[in-house]
Amino acid sequence: MTMLPKATGKKLGLVIDLDICVGCHACAVACKEWNAGGISAPLTDESAYDAEPFGIWFNRVHSYESEPSPHVCATSAPKDSKPPAPLTVHFPRSCLHCEDAACVTVCPTGASYKREADGIVLVDEDKCIGCKLCSWACPYGAREYSAVEGVMKKCTLCVDRIYNETLPEAERQPACVMACPTRARAFGDLGDPDSTVSKSVVERDGVAPLEQLGYRPTNRYLPPRPRRTGGDAESQSEETLNRDQLPPLLRWVDRVLSR
């Protein structure tokens, strides 16, 4: 049995905003590209061009359509208004770097471990025997088995990038964060209440998936904001545009389109 550190100096992790994630998979592709040449390389693909391709992806994006709920849609709409449309949610899934990581404590060789300095959960492939106990213990399905190498692999938070002093400081972010076109992903120390990521979690009531299981995930998800319903139409119609405050070009465009 592998032991977990009693405490970690930092709690590095991701905050993912489900309100603005568009499911473009840029994070997944950037993750694959970076890690295919990094410390976790290779990330093998099997039957890549067949009908059922299979390969190692540290980050996977799932899309769901859910019925509106009071947590997602406004509830003050009139009774005769149209019901809100179903909500599409794109859910990126990767390792959550849990504080009480079951994937670590179940490992018989010490290959799976949690770093005391920053809380990142990693795999030492030289010690891994490919028994898959960690993948069975992880309730989030975040472990990836390489049948080619016979070892387990997982998200590293791009540890070979975030500490790379040859990169400009602004680029010392996980590849998925750097690639996100809507800035739906943020990286930082979730153990520091004054960090930007911690503040966003408090402001938006960020949640950890399956928190009731007691593994204490580090990563957090920000839920979708309330959506407008048919009851907002009246308030929308009352909104007026002050054309005098527009730049000259936009005033001209507004005048042309209003003919």
C-alpha positions in Angstrom: 0.0 0.0 0.0 1.3 3.4 -1.0 1.0 6.2 1.6 -0.3 9.7 0.9 1.5 12.8 2.3 -0.1 14.1 5.4 -0.3 17.6 3.8 0.9 19.3 0.7 2.5 22.6 0.3 0.2 23.6 -2.5 -2.9 22.2 -4.1 -2.3 22.8 -7.8 -5.3 22.0 -9.9 -7.8 23.2 -12.6 -11.0 25.1 -12.4 -13.3 24.4 -15.4 -16.2 26.8 -16.2 -19.0 24.7 -17.6 -20.9 27.8 -18.5 -18.5 28.8 -21.3 -17.0 25.5 -22.4 -18.2 24.9 -25.9 -17.0 21.3 -26.3 -14.5 22.1 -29.0 -12.0 19.5 -27.8 -9.1 21.9 -28.1 -8.0 21.1 -24.6 -7.9 17.4 -25.4 -5.9 17.8 -28.6 -3.4 20.2 -27.0 -3.0 17.8 -24.1 -2.3 14.9 -26.5 0.1 17.0 -28.5 2.2 18.2 -25.5 2.3 14.9 -23.6 3.0 12.8 -26.7 6.5 14.5 -26.6 6.8 15.0 -22.8 7.6 12.9 -19.8 4.5 10.7 -20.4 5.4 9.9 -24.0 4.4 8.0 -26.0 0.6 8.3 -26.0 -0.1 5.5 -28.3 -3.1 5.2 -30.6 -4.3 1.7 -31.7 -6.2 1.3 -34.9 -6.2 5.0 -35.3 -7.9 5.0 -38.7 -10.2 2.0 -38.3 -14.0 2.1 -37.6 -13.4 2.0 -33.8 -10.1 3.8 -33.1 -8.7 3.6 -29.6 -5.9 5.5 -27.9 -4.6 7.2 -24.8 -6.2 10.6 -24.0 -5.6 12.2 -20.6 -8.4 14.7 -21.2 -11.8 13.6 -22.7 -14.8 15.8 -23.3 -18.3 14.5 -22.9 -21.4 16.3 -24.0 -24.8 16.0 -22.3 -28.3 17.4 -22.8 -30.0 18.0 -19.5 -33.5 19.2 -18.5 -33.5 22.8 -17.1 -33.5 23.0 -13.3 -33.8 25.8 -10.8 -30.0 25.8 -10.5 -29.6 26.4 -14.3 -32.6 28.3 -15.5 -34.4 31.3 -14.1 -37.6 30.4 -12.3 -39.5 33.7 -12.2 -41.0 33.3 -15.7 -44.8 33.8 -16.1 -47.0 30.7 -16.2 -47.9 31.3 -19.9 -44.3 31.6 -21.0 -42.6 29.0 -23.1 -40.6 26.4 -21.2 -36.9 26.8 -21.4 -35.0 24.7 -23.9 -32.9 21.7 -22.8 -29.4 22.7 -21.7 -26.3 21.3 -23.4 -23.4 20.9 -21.1 -19.9 20.0 -22.2 -18.0 18.2 -19.5 -14.2 17.9 -19.8 -12.9 14.9 -17.7 -9.3 14.3 -16.5 -7.5 13.4 -13.3 -8.8 15.5 -10.4 -5.6 15.1 -8.2 -7.6 14.1 -5.2 -6.3 14.8 -1.7 -7.3 11.3 -0.6 -6.5 9.6 -3.9 -7.6 6.0 -3.9 -5.5 5.3 -7.0 -2.4 6.0 -4.8 -3.3 4.0 -1.7 -4.3 0.9 -3.8 -1.0 0.8 -5.7 1.1 -2.2 -4.7 4.4 -1.0 -6.0 4.4 2.8 -5.2 4.2 3.7 -8.9 1.2 5.9 -8.3 2.1 8.7 -5.8 1.1 12.2 -4.7 3.7 14.8 -4.5 4.1 16.6 -1.2 5.2 19.9 -2.7 2.3 20.6 -4.9 -0.3 17.8 -4.6 0.0 16.6 -8.1 -0.7 12.8 -8.6 1.7 11.1 -10.9 2.8 7.6 -12.1 6.3 6.4 -12.0 6.2 4.2 -15.1 9.5 2.4 -14.1 7.7 1.0 -11.1 4.3 0.3 -12.7 3.5 -3.3 -13.4 0.2 -2.6 -15.2 -2.0 -4.3 -12.7 -4.8 -1.7 -13.3 -5.7 -1.6 -9.6 -5.5 2.2 -9.7 -7.9 2.4 -12.7 -10.4 0.2 -10.8 -10.1 2.4 -7.7 -10.6 5.7 -9.5 -14.3 6.6 -9.6 -13.7 9.2 -12.3 -12.3 7.0 -15.0 -9.2 9.2 -15.2 -6.6 6.5 -15.7 -5.4 5.3 -19.1 -3.8 2.0 -19.7 -1.2 1.6 -22.5 -1.5 -1.9 -23.8 1.7 -1.2 -25.9 3.9 -0.4 -22.9 1.9 -2.3 -20.3 1.7 0.7 -17.9 -0.8 3.1 -16.6 -0.8 6.8 -17.6 -2.6 9.9 -16.5 -2.9 13.7 -16.5 0.3 15.3 -15.0 -1.0 18.9 -15.1 1.9 19.2 -17.6 4.4 19.1 -14.7 7.2 19.3 -17.3 5.7 22.6 -18.6 4.5 24.5 -15.5 8.0 24.3 -13.9 9.9 24.9 -17.2 11.9 28.0 -16.6 12.9 28.2 -20.3 9.4 29.2 -21.1 8.0 32.7 -20.5 6.2 32.8 -17.1 2.8 33.4 -18.8 3.2 30.1 -20.7 3.9 28.0 -17.7 0.4 26.7 -17.7 -1.0 23.2 -18.6 -1.4 22.8 -22.4 -5.1 22.5 -22.0 -5.4 25.9 -20.3 -3.3 27.6 -22.9 -5.3 26.1 -25.8 -8.8 26.9 -24.5 -10.4 29.5 -26.9 -13.1 30.6 -24.4 -10.8 30.6 -21.3 -13.1 28.0 -19.7 -10.1 26.5 -18.0 -7.9 28.1 -15.3 -4.9 26.8 -13.4 -3.6 27.7 -9.9 -3.2 26.9 -6.3 -6.6 25.9 -4.9 -5.0 25.7 -1.4 -4.5 29.4 -1.4 -7.8 31.2 -0.6 -6.4 34.4 -2.2 -5.6 32.8 -5.5 -7.6 33.7 -8.6 -8.9 30.2 -9.0 -10.0 29.9 -5.3 -11.9 33.2 -5.5 -13.7 32.1 -8.7 -14.8 28.8 -7.0 -16.2 30.8 -4.0 -17.9 33.4 -6.3 -19.5 30.8 -8.5 -20.2 28.0 -6.0 -17.7 25.6 -7.7 -18.2 21.9 -7.1 -16.2 18.8 -7.1 -17.7 15.7 -8.8 -18.8 12.9 -6.5 -17.6 14.8 -3.5 -19.8 12.5 -1.3 -17.3 9.7 -1.9 -14.8 11.4 0.3 -11.7 11.4 -2.0 -11.6 15.3 -1.9 -10.8 16.2 -5.5 -8.7 19.3 -6.0 -10.1 20.3 -9.4 -13.4 22.2 -9.4 -16.2 22.8 -11.9 -18.1 26.1 -12.1 -21.8 25.4 -12.9 -23.7 27.0 -15.8 -25.2 30.4 -15.0 -29.0 30.9 -15.1 -30.4 31.1 -18.6 -33.0 33.5 -19.9 -36.5 32.2 -20.3 -39.5 33.5 -22.2 -40.4 35.6 -19.2 -37.4 37.8 -20.0 -38.8 39.0 -23.3 -40.6 42.0 -21.8 -37.5 43.2 -20.0 -35.5 42.7 -23.2 -38.0 44.8 -25.2 -37.6 47.7 -22.8 -33.8 47.8 -23.4 -32.9 50.8 -25.5 -29.7 51.6 -27.4 -28.1 55.0 -26.8 -26.8 55.6 -30.3 -25.0 58.8 -29.3 -22.6 56.7 -27.2 -21.6 54.5 -30.2 -18.4 55.1 -32.2 -19.0 56.9 -35.6 -18.7 53.6 -37.6 -21.2 51.7 -35.4 -23.6 54.7 -35.6 -23.4 54.5 -39.4 -23.9 50.7 -39.3 -26.9 51.1 -37.0 -28.4 53.7 -39.3 -28.0 51.5 -42.4 -29.5 48.4 -40.7 -32.4 50.4 -39.3 -33.7 51.5 -42.7 
